[in-house]
């Protein structure tokens, strides 16, 4: 009899808790930052002005983009440190010439004028990954510079679009200008556009984030984390990506690692599997634990709607995706509003 009574009480409590959660959801619907990855590379040519424009008009709240530095220190909106033959054609419409390793010319060896000759809208880099349709090639698209993206945003002042700017720097290969030089160039353009309150700078190399806070403490930073970039080289040598933080020796969780970087990290942006408790790659802290300790969570790169739903239920602040149209559909279904 006692067991039956306890069972009934537990069921009543469960129903009550669900009703409370639903009422909170209805009266205070959650918001989400919709971040189009490289614009929306599953739909349009990545990191191009036409792709950014179409992504804005689709309804994103943030454009995620990548930056490299040209030989003459132009801020080039491009993901790879070299011109990728799978993304671009040369000025004659031919395939990019590559070296023995299959790499095109380094961006750091090219001037802005030379970079502007490439057609980066005619090719789909991976038809199996980004099927056509829905993806569309847009022939003739050039590689933009950061200022051109700010000029584009100025055409949509009512939309209040943010930029999530990734500095493509690798601590393992010196393929760009020094970190402080790169950061200084980016900060100058942000300040020129009075945009410090509508951007954040992200990087897998956390030394970049510290440089941002030293040069411009008023600009938000996001710490990117991959499925292996946190792993130390050995017991005494930390990962080269974490600015001297030894993951295993600091506690082996996402939060203990972030606490050591809290002076220069504002946002945590991990590969999504790292924040899912049921996943084998889970780093020991739930989204709520991370948020309660002052780290908003915006995972990348989520393209499946079922995964989007699961991650949203964890309480993330935003999602980076190649398919913002799919995310908008999921949000509508779940009753979530845009940030």
N, C-alpha and C positions, 0 to 999 in steps of 0.2 A: 504493500500500500504506500509506503514511504517513497519507494523508487518511482511508482506511478505519479505521485504528487510532484516529486522533483522533476520528472520528465515534462509534466504539464507546465510547471513554472518556467522551465528552461525554454520551452516552445513559445510561451507567452512573451518572455523577454526577447527572444529572437525576433518575433513579429514586431514587437515594439521598437527594437533597434533598427530594423529595416525601414519601418515607417518614418522614424526620425531622420534617417539618412535620405530617404526619398523626398521628404518635405524640405530638407536643407537643399537638396539638389534642385528642387522646383523653384524655391523662393530665392536661392542664391546660386544660380547655375555657375559651374566652374568655367573659367576662361582658359584659353590656350593660345600660345604664340605659334602661328603657322609659318614655318621657315622653309622657303623654297630652296632646295639644295642646288647650288650653282645656277640659281634661277629656278628652273624645273627641268632638269636634264633628262628626265624620262619622257618629256613632252616636246622640248625645243632644244636647239643647240645650246650647250652649256656655256655659262659665263659670257653671254652675248647681250647686247642692248635690246635686240628684238625679243630674246628670251625673257629678259628681265621685265620688259614692258608687258608682255602677254601674261607673265606670272603676277604682276601687280594687278592687272585688270581682272585676273581670275579670282583674287581676293586674299592673297597672302598678307601677313602682317610684317614679315621680315624677309629680306633677300639675303641669303647666305652666298658668299662669293670668296674667291681666292685671289691672293696678290703675289706677284713676283716683281723683281726690280730689273729694268733693262740696263744696258750698258751705260746709258746716259741718265740713269736713276729715275726713269719714268715708272710710275706705279701701274703695272700691267695686270689686268684682271684675267688671270689664267691659272689653271691648276698645276700643271707640270712645270718643272724647271727648264724643260726643253720643248720645242715645238713638236707636238705629237702627230706622227703621220696618220694616225687613226682618227684624228679630229680635224686636221687642216690640210689644205692643198696650197701649193706655192702660187706665185703671182701669175703663172701661165696655166693654172688649173691642173698641174701635174702633181704626182705624189711627192711628199717631202723627201729630200735626200737625207739618208741616215748614215751614221758611222758603223763601225764593225759590230757594235753592241746593239744596233737597231734604234739608236736615239737620234732625233733631229737636232738642229742647232740649239745651243743653250741660249735661253732668254737673256742671261747676264752678258752674253757676247754680242747681242744685237741691239741696235739703236731703235728708238720708238718708230722712226720712219721705216726701218726695215721690217719691224714687227707688223706694221699696218698693211703690208702687202699681202699677207696670208688670207685665204678664204677659209674661215672656220665655221661655216654653216652648211656646207654641202655634204658632209659625211656623218653617218651614224657610227659611233665608235664600237657599238656592240649590238647588233640587231636582235640577237637572242635575248639579251638583257633588257633592251629598250625597243620592243617591237613597234613596227610601223603598219597601221596606226596603233596606238594614239600618237606616237612621236612623229614629228614632221621636220624634215630638213628645210633650211631656209638659206639657199645659196647666196654667197657673196658677203656674209656677215664677217665683219672684221673684229679683231681683238680690241676691246675697249680699254681705256685707262680709268682710274678711279674717279677722276673729276667728271668724266662723261656719265658715270652712274649717278653722281650727285646732281648733275644737270637734268637727268631723266627724272629723278625723284622730285625735282622742283616743279615738274609738270603736273604732279599729283599731290599738292599740299594738303588736300582734304583727307587723304588716305593715311597720313601719318605713318609711312613705311619706315621701318628700321633697317639698318645694315648690320649684318654679322660678318665681319671681315676677318678672314683667316690669312695669317702671314705664313707663307710656305717656306719654312726654314727647317733644315734637318741638321741636328747636332752631329750626325754621322758623316755627312758630306758637305763640304763648304762650296756651295754652288751659287750663292748670292753674296751681296754686300754684307758686312758685319751687322749683327743684330741691332745695335744702337743706331746705326746709319739707316737701316730699313725702318725701324720704328719711328725715328725722327721724321722721315719723309712722309709716313702715313699720318702722323699726328699733325703735321703742317697742313695737309689737305683737309683733314677733319676740322681743324680750327678755322681754316679759310672759309669753310662752308657753314660755320657756326653749328656744327652737327654733333658736338660731344654728348649731348643728351639724347641722341637718337641712333647711337652706334654702340657696338662692343667689338673688341678685338679678341680673336681666339687663336690658339696655336696648340699643336701637340708638344712643341718645345716650350716648357714652362719658363725657361729663361727669358723668352720673349715677353711673357706676361709681367715678369718682374721689371723688365726694361720699360714697359708701358707705364707701370705705376710710378716709376722713378721720374720719367719724363712728363707724364700727364696723369696724375693720380685721380683726376676727375673722369677719366674714361673707364668704362666697365670692361672687365676681362672675363674670358671664358676658357677654362682649362679643358682641352680635349684629351680624351683618354681612349686608346685603342685596346684591343683584346690582348695585346702583349707589351705595349709600350711602358707599362708600369713594372715589368719584371726586371729585377736586378740582374746584373751580369754574373755576380757571385756574392758570397757573404759579405765582402768588404767593398765591392764596387757597385754603386746604384745604376739604375737605368740612365742612359744619357739624356733621356727625354724629360726627366723630372727635376731638373735644376738642383741636383745634389741630394734629393730625397731618396732614401733607401726604403722601398715599400715594405719588404719583409721585416726589416729591423725597426720600422716605425709602428708596427702593429698589424700589418697585413690586412687592413680594411680600407675602403674608400675614404671613410671619415678621418681615420688617423693620418692618412696621407694628406688629405685636404687641409687638416688643421695645421700642418707644417707649412702650408703655402697660403694661409688665410690672409696674410698681409698683401698679397698681390693677386688673389683669385676671388672673383665675385660670383661666377656661375660655373657649375659643373656640367660638362658636356661629354658624357661617356658613350661608347658603343652600347646600344640598348641592352644587350644581354648581361652587362655588368651590374644592372640594377634590378634584375628580375630574380626574386628569392628562389624560385623553383629551377633556375638555370644553373648548370654546372660551372658557369663562369662568374656567378654572383660574387661580388666583393664584400659581402658581409653587412651592408647597410641598406635599409629600405629607402625609398624616395622620401618618405615622411621624416625619417631620421636625419637625412641630409638637409632637407628644407628647414627642419626645426633647429639645426645648427648653423643656419644662415647661408646655405648654398642652394639656390634655385637649380633645378635639374632640367636640362634640355638635351635628350639623347639623339643620336644619329644612327644610321640613316635608315629610316623605317618606311618600307614601301608596301607591305602587306596590310590589308585592312584589319585582319584578325589580330595582328601584332599591334597595330595602332590602338585598337580597343583595349587590349590587355595592358599596354603601357599607360594609356590614359587613366585606367582604373587604379594604377599605382599612384597617381597624383602628380604627374610631371607638369612642368610649367610651359613646356613647348615641345614640338617635335620637328626635327629636320628630315625632310623627305624629298625624293625625286618626283613624287606625284602629289603635289598639294591638292589637286582636284579630288583624289581619293580621300585625303585627310578631311577636306571640307565635307565630303559626303558622310564620313564616319561621325564627324562632329554634329552634323544635322540630325543624324539618327539618334545620337546620345544626348541631344539637347544641350550641347556645349556652345558657348559663344566665343567669338574671337577676342583676343586681348585688346 
